[in-house]
Amino acid sequence: MPLWLSVSHENLKAVNEMTIYLIGLGLGTSRQLTLEALETAKSLDKIYLDTYTSFIENSFLEELSKELGERLVKADRRMLEEKVSDIIREAGRMEVGILIPGDPLIATTHTSIIAEAAKKGISFKVIHGLSIYCAALSASYLHAYKFGRVTTIPKSGIGVETCYRVIAENMERGLHTLVLLDTADGGLTIPEAIELLLRAEDKFGLGIIHGDRLVICLARIGFDDEFKWAGRLRDASQRKYPPPPHSIIFPGELHFSEREALKAILNADAEVLDEHKPPRLWSSRIEKYLENVRRALEEMSYLSNDITEDLVNIARSYLEDAERFWESGDLFDALAAVSYAEGLLDALRIMGKVEFTWGSGERVINGR
């Protein structure tokens, strides 16, 4: 008997008027539901089911429909974004909830819902659920605090360049990257995602996506047929997987205990782990660029008294921005800011406005 039917109405929690409930459903099966989620959902007058931001198993959907009957309304993107004001108005007249796969506030759509409710004087309650975000980190056996920014790849492939950039930024900082693959329209598979990333590599050429790169592949985490594997990217693209949802993790620097876990639990090849070294493409270069600009500012002499000093101060501001970006780990913006500073100073030097000699280290312009 499903857990839904085992919850007695005597145990249902009282629901306050003028409240909208955001209820996390977990990873997509009834077994992932919390007791609080069950109790609250059964007590509501009307329940919207988010059908587009994440994956939900068909059997689970049938179970929800059977238990909640006509109170359950399947909600698409338009209903939860463009028509959300109508749902919030309903919460002023009846007990309304939104069932959301995973955790309710992982998707920005749902944060905007409660923000809109607050503006209208409607209280809200969030009932958290298990999300792929935390489940994938646990399933990888990597240290959770060593993950950087999470990124996604849509099924269309549009925006894969952003994913590529996030992987590069995280690797530069030694951090792991969780890549969530689209679940819409049947979902994006791991081999399809790898192909998209290889195309991005061909375009940008940073050397972060290649056949020998260590990856951790996850499929249907939390389901009976869940899949976990670690190895070379070229092998990952050839493997057979259960249906989506799929995720890929690109490890950064590995602690010895992470290496041992991948080897002992996921049977990762020792040679692959020994060869793993995430590239630090920009860190050493940016340090040299920053030092060159600092030295130029310290040693330069002015050959003109017009607006030269103002322009030099602008270059100094760019340098300060670059140092701030560098300290926060924002390598791409650090590189952009220091290149502006260098370019401005070099233009003044060429025009005969200032005099200095560039250091022996690399420069941003033409890589000199």
C-alpha positions, 0 to 999 in steps of 0.5 A, a space after each residue: 500500500 502506498 505511503 499516501 494511504 497510510 497517513 490518517 486524516 487525524 494526523 493531518 496538520 492544521 493549515 492556516 488561511 492565507 497561506 501558499 505551500 511549496 512542497 518538495 517531492 524529492 527525487 521523483 518517486 513516492 519513497 522520497 516524500 517526507 511525512 510532512 509533505 504527505 500530510 500537508 498535500 492531503 489537507 489542501 483544497 487545490 494542489 498544482 503540480 510543477 511538471 516542467 522544472 524537473 523530472 517526475 516518474 510516471 508511476 509517481 504521477 499516477 499515484 499522485 493523481 489517484 490520491 489527490 483526484 480533481 484537486 491536482 492540477 498539472 502546471 506548465 511553465 506558463 502557469 507557474 510564471 505568467 499566471 502565478 498571480 492567479 494562483 496567489 489570489 486563490 491562496 487568499 480564498 482556499 488552501 493552495 499548494 504547489 508540488 515541486 520535484 526535488 527541493 522547492 527553492 532550488 529553481 528560481 521560478 519558485 523563489 519568485 512565487 513566494 516573493 510575489 506572495 509576500 508582496 500580496 500579503 499572503 504567507 507561505 510555507 516551504 516544505 523541503 525535499 531531497 534535491 538532486 543537488 545534494 543527492 548527486 554530491 553525496 553519490 559522487 563520494 567527493 567532499 561537498 565543500 569542494 564543489 564550485 558553481 553548479 551548471 546545466 546543459 539544456 537539451 537544445 544545446 543552447 548555452 553550452 558555452 556557459 557550462 564550458 566556462 563554468 567548468 573551466 573557472 571551477 577547475 582553475 580554482 581546483 573545485 569540482 563541477 556538477 553539470 545537471 542535464 536537461 530533463 525536458 522532452 525525454 532528457 539529455 543523455 550523458 553521451 549527448 552532453 559530452 558531444 556538446 562539450 567537445 564542440 565547445 572545446 573545439 571552439 574555445 580550445 582551453 584543453 579542459 574537455 578531452 578523452 582522458 579527462 576524469 568524469 563521474 557519471 550519474 543517472 537516475 539517482 534515488 531510483 531502483 536502477 540508479 547508475 554511478 561510474 567514474 572514469 575517462 571521458 572517452 569511455 563515458 561517451 560509449 557506455 550504456 545508461 538507464 534513461 534520464 535524468 543524467 548528471 556529470 561531475 568534472 572533478 577538480 583537485 582530489 583529496 587523497 580520501 576522495 581518490 580512495 573513495 572513487 577507487 574503492 566504491 566506484 571502481 575508478 582505475 588507479 591510473 586514471 586517478 593518478 593522471 588526473 590533474 585539473 588545468 590551471 590555465 590562467 592563474 599563473 598568467 594573471 599573477 604575472 600580468 598583475 605584477 607587470 602592471 603594478 611595476 609599470 605604475 610604480 616606475 613610470 615617469 610623466 612626459 606630458 602634463 595634460 590629461 595623462 595623470 587622469 588616464 593613469 588613474 583610470 588604469 590604476 582603477 582597472 588594476 584595483 578591480 583586477 586584484 579584487 576579482 582575482 582575490 574573489 576567484 573571478 578569473 575571467 573578469 580579473 583577466 579582462 580588467 588587467 588587460 584594460 589597465 595594460 592596454 591603456 598604459 601601453 597606449 600612453 607609452 606609445 603616444 609618448 605621454 609616459 615612459 616606462 619599460 615592461 617587465 620580462 614576464 608575459 603580457 596580456 596583449 599578444 601574449 608578449 
